Amino acid sequence: TGNFVFTEKVLSWQRKLSPLESQPRLSRETLPASASEIAHKKIVYEQIYFINYISNLIFLQR
């Protein structure tokens, strides 16, 4: 569960950094996702996956 808390922290941190969050929420939810938005989300998910992977390696070595 510690890793879940860590993931939540990373997600909130990613949301703060995300330039998409500065856009109006309504337009982002009603309009279809643009190619750049999809690409950005993919990068964010890859970063989260990578951070989780590294944290798991560190955690397992204890």
DSSP file (Angstrom, degrees, kcal/mol; ACC not computed):
  #  RESIDUE AA STRUCTURE BP1 BP2  ACC     N-H-->O    O-->H-N    N-H-->O    O-->H-N    TCO  KAPPA ALPHA  PHI   PSI    X-CA   Y-CA   Z-CA
    1    1 A T     >        0   0    0      0, 0.0     4,-2.0     0, 0.0     5,-0.2   0.000 360.0 360.0 360.0 -25.5    0.0    0.0    0.0
    2    2 A G  H  >  +     0   0    0      1,-0.2     4,-2.0     2,-0.2     5,-0.1   0.866 360.0  52.1 -60.0 -35.8    3.0    2.3    0.5
    3    3 A N  H  > S+     0   0    0      2,-0.2     4,-2.5     1,-0.2    -1,-0.2   0.833 104.9  55.5 -70.8 -32.0    3.6    2.1   -3.2
    4    4 A F  H  > S+     0   0    0      2,-0.2     4,-2.4     1,-0.2    -2,-0.2   0.919 107.8  48.4 -64.6 -43.7    0.0    3.1   -3.9
    5    5 A V  H  X S+     0   0    0     -4,-2.0     4,-2.1     2,-0.2    -2,-0.2   0.912 111.3  51.3 -61.0 -43.4    0.5    6.3   -1.7
    6    6 A F  H  X S+     0   0    0     -4,-2.0     4,-2.3     1,-0.2    -2,-0.2   0.917 109.2  50.0 -59.1 -45.2    3.7    7.0   -3.6
    7    7 A T  H  X S+     0   0    0     -4,-2.5     4,-2.8     1,-0.2    -2,-0.2   0.901 108.5  52.7 -61.5 -41.9    1.8    6.6   -7.0
    8    8 A E  H  X S+     0   0    0     -4,-2.4     4,-2.4     2,-0.2    -1,-0.2   0.897 109.0  50.0 -61.0 -40.6   -0.9    9.0   -5.7
    9    9 A K  H  X S+     0   0    0     -4,-2.1     4,-2.2     2,-0.2    -2,-0.2   0.918 111.5  48.2 -62.9 -43.9    1.8   11.6   -4.9
   10   10 A V  H  X S+     0   0    0     -4,-2.3     4,-2.8     1,-0.2    -2,-0.2   0.912 111.0  51.3 -62.9 -43.3    3.4   11.2   -8.3
   11   11 A L  H  X S+     0   0    0     -4,-2.8     4,-2.3     2,-0.2    -2,-0.2   0.915 111.8  45.5 -61.6 -44.3    0.0   11.6  -10.0
   12   12 A S  H  X S+     0   0    0     -4,-2.4     4,-1.8     2,-0.2    -1,-0.2   0.873 113.7  50.3 -67.8 -35.4   -0.9   14.8   -8.1
   13   13 A W  H  X S+     0   0    0     -4,-2.2     4,-1.7     2,-0.2    -2,-0.2   0.899 110.7  49.2 -66.9 -41.5    2.6   16.1   -8.8
   14   14 A Q  H  X S+     0   0    0     -4,-2.8     4,-1.7     1,-0.2    -2,-0.2   0.889 108.7  53.7 -63.5 -40.0    2.2   15.3  -12.5
   15   15 A R  H  < S+     0   0    0     -4,-2.3     6,-0.2     1,-0.2    -1,-0.2   0.889 107.3  51.0 -63.2 -39.0   -1.2   17.0  -12.5
   16   16 A K  H  < S+     0   0    0     -4,-1.8    -1,-0.2     1,-0.2    -2,-0.2   0.886 114.4  43.5 -64.9 -38.6    0.4   20.2  -11.1
   17   17 A L  H  < S+     0   0    0     -4,-1.7    -1,-0.2    -5,-0.1    -2,-0.2   0.732  89.4 109.2 -77.5 -22.7    3.0   20.1  -13.8
   18   18 A S    ><  -     0   0    0     -4,-1.7     3,-0.9     1,-0.2     4,-0.4  -0.356  56.5-157.4 -65.0 121.6    0.6   19.3  -16.5
   19   19 A P  G >  S+     0   0    0      0, 0.0     3,-0.8     0, 0.0     4,-0.4   0.728  91.7  69.3 -67.6 -19.3    0.0   22.2  -18.9
   20   20 A L  G >  S+     0   0    0      1,-0.2     3,-1.1     2,-0.2     8,-0.1   0.813  88.7  63.0 -66.1 -30.1   -3.3   20.6  -19.8
   21   21 A E  G <  S+     0   0    0     -3,-0.9    -1,-0.2     1,-0.3     4,-0.1   0.734  93.6  61.8 -69.1 -21.6   -4.6   21.4  -16.4
   22   22 A S  G <  S+     0   0    0     -3,-0.8    -1,-0.3    -4,-0.4    -2,-0.2   0.654  88.5  89.3 -78.9 -14.6   -4.4   25.1  -17.0
   23   23 A Q  S <  S-     0   0    0     -3,-1.1     2,-0.1    -4,-0.4     5,-0.0  -0.456 100.8 -82.0 -77.2 154.6   -6.8   24.8  -19.9
   24   24 A P     >  -     0   0    0      0, 0.0     4,-1.6     0, 0.0     5,-0.1  -0.368  36.4-138.9 -58.8 132.0  -10.6   25.2  -19.1
   25   25 A R  H  > S+     0   0    0      1,-0.2     4,-2.0     2,-0.2     5,-0.2   0.875  97.0  57.3 -61.8 -40.1  -11.9   21.9  -17.8
   26   26 A L  H  > S+     0   0    0      1,-0.2     4,-2.4     2,-0.2     5,-0.3   0.940 107.7  44.8 -59.4 -51.0  -15.1   22.1  -19.8
   27   27 A S  H  > S+     0   0    0      1,-0.2     4,-1.9     2,-0.2    -1,-0.2   0.856 112.4  53.3 -63.9 -33.8  -13.5   22.4  -23.2
   28   28 A R  H  < S+     0   0    0     -4,-1.6    -1,-0.2     1,-0.2    -2,-0.2   0.866 114.7  40.3 -69.9 -34.3  -11.1   19.6  -22.4
   29   29 A E  H  < S+     0   0    0     -4,-2.0    -2,-0.2    -3,-0.2    -1,-0.2   0.786 119.5  43.1 -85.5 -28.0  -13.8   17.2  -21.4
   30   30 A T  H  < S+     0   0    0     -4,-2.4    -2,-0.2    -5,-0.2    -3,-0.2   0.843 103.1  70.4 -88.4 -34.5  -16.3   18.0  -24.1
   31   31 A L  S  < S-     0   0    0     -4,-1.9     3,-0.1    -5,-0.3     2,-0.0  -0.541  95.2-100.4 -81.6 148.3  -14.0   18.2  -27.1
   32   32 A P        -     0   0    0      0, 0.0    -1,-0.1     0, 0.0     2,-0.1  -0.375  50.9 -91.2 -63.9 147.3  -12.4   15.0  -28.5
   33   33 A A        -     0   0    0     -4,-0.1     2,-0.1     1,-0.1    -5,-0.0  -0.352  42.0-130.5 -62.9 132.5   -8.8   14.5  -27.3
   34   34 A S     >  -     0   0    0      1,-0.1     4,-2.3    -3,-0.1     5,-0.2  -0.364  22.1-109.1 -77.7 163.8   -6.2   16.1  -29.6
   35   35 A A  H  > S+     0   0    0      1,-0.2     4,-2.4     2,-0.2     5,-0.2   0.882 120.5  51.5 -60.8 -39.3   -3.2   14.1  -30.9
   36   36 A S  H  > S+     0   0    0      2,-0.2     4,-2.4     1,-0.2    -1,-0.2   0.873 108.9  50.6 -67.6 -36.2   -0.9   16.2  -28.7
   37   37 A E  H  > S+     0   0    0      2,-0.2     4,-2.5     1,-0.2    -2,-0.2   0.914 111.3  47.9 -66.4 -42.7   -3.1   15.6  -25.6
   38   38 A I  H  X S+     0   0    0     -4,-2.3     4,-2.3     2,-0.2    -2,-0.2   0.917 112.7  49.0 -62.8 -43.7   -3.0   11.9  -26.2
   39   39 A A  H  X S+     0   0    0     -4,-2.4     4,-2.1     2,-0.2    -2,-0.2   0.897 111.1  50.4 -62.7 -40.8    0.8   12.0  -26.7
   40   40 A H  H  X S+     0   0    0     -4,-2.4     4,-2.4     2,-0.2    -2,-0.2   0.922 110.3  48.9 -63.6 -44.9    1.2   14.0  -23.5
   41   41 A K  H  X S+     0   0    0     -4,-2.5     4,-2.8     1,-0.2     5,-0.2   0.894 109.3  53.4 -61.4 -40.5   -0.9   11.5  -21.5
   42   42 A K  H  X S+     0   0    0     -4,-2.3     4,-2.3     2,-0.2    -1,-0.2   0.917 109.6  47.9 -60.7 -44.4    1.1    8.6  -23.0
   43   43 A I  H  X S+     0   0    0     -4,-2.1     4,-2.4     2,-0.2    -2,-0.2   0.919 111.7  50.1 -62.4 -44.8    4.3   10.3  -21.8
   44   44 A V  H  X S+     0   0    0     -4,-2.4     4,-2.5     1,-0.2    -2,-0.2   0.928 111.6  47.6 -60.5 -46.6    2.9   11.0  -18.3
   45   45 A Y  H  X S+     0   0    0     -4,-2.8     4,-2.6     1,-0.2    -1,-0.2   0.882 111.2  51.3 -64.1 -37.7    1.8    7.3  -18.0
   46   46 A E  H  X S+     0   0    0     -4,-2.3     4,-2.4    -5,-0.2    -1,-0.2   0.894 110.1  49.6 -64.5 -39.7    5.2    6.1  -19.1
   47   47 A Q  H  X S+     0   0    0     -4,-2.4     4,-2.8     2,-0.2    -2,-0.2   0.925 112.1  47.4 -63.5 -45.3    6.9    8.4  -16.5
   48   48 A I  H  X S+     0   0    0     -4,-2.5     4,-2.6     2,-0.2     5,-0.2   0.915 112.4  49.7 -62.7 -43.7    4.6    7.0  -13.8
   49   49 A Y  H  X S+     0   0    0     -4,-2.6     4,-2.4     2,-0.2    -2,-0.2   0.920 112.8  47.3 -59.6 -45.3    5.3    3.5  -14.9
   50   50 A F  H  X S+     0   0    0     -4,-2.4     4,-2.5     2,-0.2    -2,-0.2   0.914 112.2  48.7 -64.6 -44.8    9.0    4.1  -14.9
   51   51 A I  H  X S+     0   0    0     -4,-2.8     4,-2.6     1,-0.2    -2,-0.2   0.907 113.0  48.3 -63.1 -42.1    8.9    5.8  -11.4
   52   52 A N  H  X S+     0   0    0     -4,-2.6     4,-2.4     2,-0.2    -1,-0.2   0.903 110.5  52.1 -62.9 -41.5    6.9    2.9  -10.0
   53   53 A Y  H  X S+     0   0    0     -4,-2.4     4,-2.0    -5,-0.2    -2,-0.2   0.934 112.7  44.1 -59.8 -48.8    9.3    0.4  -11.6
   54   54 A I  H  X S+     0   0    0     -4,-2.5     4,-2.4     1,-0.2    -2,-0.2   0.911 113.1  51.1 -64.0 -43.7   12.3    2.1  -10.0
   55   55 A S  H  X S+     0   0    0     -4,-2.6     4,-2.6     1,-0.2    -1,-0.2   0.864 109.1  51.8 -64.7 -35.0   10.6    2.5   -6.6
   56   56 A N  H  X S+     0   0    0     -4,-2.4     4,-2.7     2,-0.2    -1,-0.2   0.905 108.8  50.5 -65.6 -41.6    9.7   -1.2   -6.7
   57   57 A L  H  X S+     0   0    0     -4,-2.0     4,-1.1     2,-0.2    -2,-0.2   0.926 113.7  44.8 -60.5 -45.1   13.3   -2.1   -7.4
   58   58 A I  H  X S+     0   0    0     -4,-2.4     4,-0.5     1,-0.2     3,-0.3   0.917 114.0  50.1 -64.8 -43.8   14.5    0.0   -4.5
   59   59 A F  H >< S+     0   0    0     -4,-2.6     3,-1.0     1,-0.2    -2,-0.2   0.894 109.6  50.3 -62.6 -42.3   11.7   -1.3   -2.2
   60   60 A L  H 3< S+     0   0    0     -4,-2.7    -1,-0.2     1,-0.2    -2,-0.2   0.737 103.2  60.7 -70.6 -23.0   12.6   -5.0   -3.0
   61   61 A Q  H 3<        0   0    0     -4,-1.1    -1,-0.2    -3,-0.3    -2,-0.2   0.633 360.0 360.0 -80.5 -12.9   16.2   -4.4   -2.3
   62   62 A R    <<        0   0    0     -3,-1.0    -1,-0.2    -4,-0.5    -2,-0.1   0.512 360.0 360.0 -64.7 360.0   15.6   -3.5    1.4
